[in-house]
Amino acid sequence: MNLNDLHTVYFVGIGGIGMSAIARYFNGRGIAVHGYDKTETELCRTLAAEGIDIHYSEDLSKIPERVDLVVYTPAVPDSHAELQYFRAQGIPVRKRAEVLGIISRSMKTIAIAGTHGKTTTTTLATYLLRSCGIDCTAFLGGIALDFSTNFVEGQSDWVVVEADEYDRSFLHLSPDIAVILSMDADHLDIYGSLEELHETGFRAFAKKQKPGGTLYLQHEWQEQLGEVPGLLTFGLDGGQYCSENLRVEDGYFTFDYRSPAHLMKGLQLSLPGRHNVENATAAMSIALQLGAEEKDLRRALKNFRGIRRRFEFLYREADGVYIDDYAHHPSELKAAIGAARELYPGRKITGIFQPHLFSRTRDFAEGFAEALAAVDELLLMEIYPAREAPIAGVNSAWLLNKVDHPDKELVPDKQVLEVVRKRQPEVLLTLGAGDIDLLRQPLKEYFETRNTNG
């Protein structure tokens, strides 16, 4: 497929974070972009303001007369009326991952994979590279606060992409530089087992790198991945590319970085948490490989603002703190809650969690129960189903029963604000990948006004 021959591209599920980045890529090239999504989100409204035509019902009359390419997300069912129409018409229909693969093939590609940390590391790597004079393009899995977008247009040959293991999407990529951050069990509805995730997922991805390429692997996963050409290891207190001597100074996580060619002491990272220092280790290693200077890296690490919904501070004053995080896996919950504990020792932490997917809740129930027990107060919302039908016996009441905690409560979505007002939390975390983000603005306003309103 020659992307230069495209005049009109149609997106089924355009409001997804990965889909919208590709829509912005085509729109920026003067190609007419149209799309459908089931919900008018803030991101959809932003795309519309950028000149993209979007509608919110399965309505064949809203489809433009001529469509050259249809891009869809696996989250959309095959029964979708518009998807069926395009296939019946013989119009090329491609998954988002296939199109991203086609776009990246003409460029030098940096692909960031892993069950956790992809979006942060992809965005940080992009910010470091651009701050150090490497004008890369990037397709991000979140809205970068420094760029105010999930697509960054660059002028160099390099492109940075988030390599998603869901539906084996990352196997459409052929990177020059790859990163694997973690290989924990996830998406077992796709892979069936942890062994298959490793074998047909991450090992297959590792073999997709171009000849002479580099793969940075978090060092604890070396045995599971096996031997791969161009393999280098990184980590926190381990690996060939290593960050160590971690401490908190002046409100920043501070650490030293060493590699076979570099030693940098007293680096400061704006993002909290041990996991983010490890993410930064991978991002720094890439930037140094491409010629970044130490002074530029130091400044960029300290100035990086982060990503929307990745340990994002929405309120941060002496009277209270409100942090929103996309965490939807037990390991991510532990990282977010642990980072809050390190930053605010001795303060009461209230967590609001919305489980994402019935299958994930079922598969990781014990891990969720253990992670959620670490907050001081737990408010649990109903499961966000996304693409799934309910599973008998799997619901939030069932999950809450597994959490060994003296202060836990099942809260209907519409009552969350009322319960928060009654509890008056000191440090509040909203956690989850569903529509819990609709609570961001009301909760932020609650913190901003609760003192003035008594």
C-alpha positions, 0 to 999 in steps of 0.5 A: 500500500502506497500512503502517498496515493491516499486522499480520504481515510476513515477511522472506525473507533477514531477516539482511541488514543492510538487511533487518534494519533494516526488520524492526526498523522494523516490530517497533517498531510492534507488527507481528508480524515473522517471517523466514527466513535461511540462516545463524544470524548474530550479527545474526539472534540479536540480532533473535530476542532483540528478539522476531522469529521466525526460522528457517533452512531453507526450511520452509513449515510455519514460515510463520505462518498469515496474512501481509500483506506479504513483503519479500525481498532480491535476493540470494535466488534466485527458486527459493527455496521460500518465495518461490514459495509466497508468490507462488502464494498471491497475497500481496504480495511486495516488494523491500526497496528498494520497502518502504524507498521506501514508508516514506520517502515520508511523511517528509522524506528524506536519501538517501546514494548512491555506490559507496563510503562510503555506510554511513559517511556515512549513519551520520555524518550521522545522528549529527551531526543527532541530536547537533545537536538534529535527531531523525531516523530512520535506516535504516543499512547497518551497525551503528553503534557509537554506536547499537548498531543499524542502525535508529534511531527518531526523532521528527522528520519527517526520515529518513536512508537509505542509497541502494543502487545495486545492482539499481537499488534507489535509484530507489525513493527520492524524496529532499529532500536527496541525496548522491552520493559516488562513481560508480566502476565496480561491480555491472557484473553488473547494469548491464553497463557503467560508462556504464549505471551512470552513465546508468540508475543515478546520473543516474536517481537524481539526477532522483528528488529532489523539486522544490526539493531539494538534491543534494550531489555529490563535485566530481570527478564533475560532468562524468559526472553532468551538469546537475541542478537543486539541484546543489551540489559538495563535496570534499576540496580542491575543491567549493563545500563543501570541507574543506582543510588536512588534517593529523594532530594528536594522533591525529586527522585535523584539517582546515578546512571552508569553504562559501558560508556557513561557515568552521570551522578545526581540526575533528577527526574520530575516523575515520582516512583522507582518504576519511572527511574527504570523507565528513564534508564531505558529512555536515556540509553536510547538518547545517548546511543543517538548522540545526546549530550549529558547537559541536555539530558540532565535538563530534560529529565528534570523538566519533563512534565509527564503524560495525562493520566500517568501519576498526573497531579491535578491538585497539589497543595498543603491542604490536599493532593489529588493524583490521577493514574491509568493503572489497570494491572496489579503491578501498575497499582503497586507502582502508583500507590508505592510512589504516593507512599514515598512522596507522602509518608505518614499521610492518609491515602484514599484510592478509588479504583475502577477495574477494567475488563471482566476477564482481567479482573477474573485473571488477576483478582488475587493480585488486585486484592493484594495491591488495593490493600495498600491504600488507607481507604479503598473505594471500589467502582463497578467493572468497566466492561469496554469490549467485553460481555459480563462473566458470571460471578465476576463483579466488583462486589466479588473482588472487594470481598477478596481485599483484606482491608478494614476500610473498604467500600463499594461505590456506585459510579454516580455516588463517588463524588458524594462519598469523597465529600464525606470522607475529605481525603488527604491524598486521593488517587483515582486509578483505572483505564475505563471512564473513571477519567470523567471524575477528573474535573469534578474531583479537581474542582472539589479540592479547589473549592472545599476549603472556601466552601467550608 
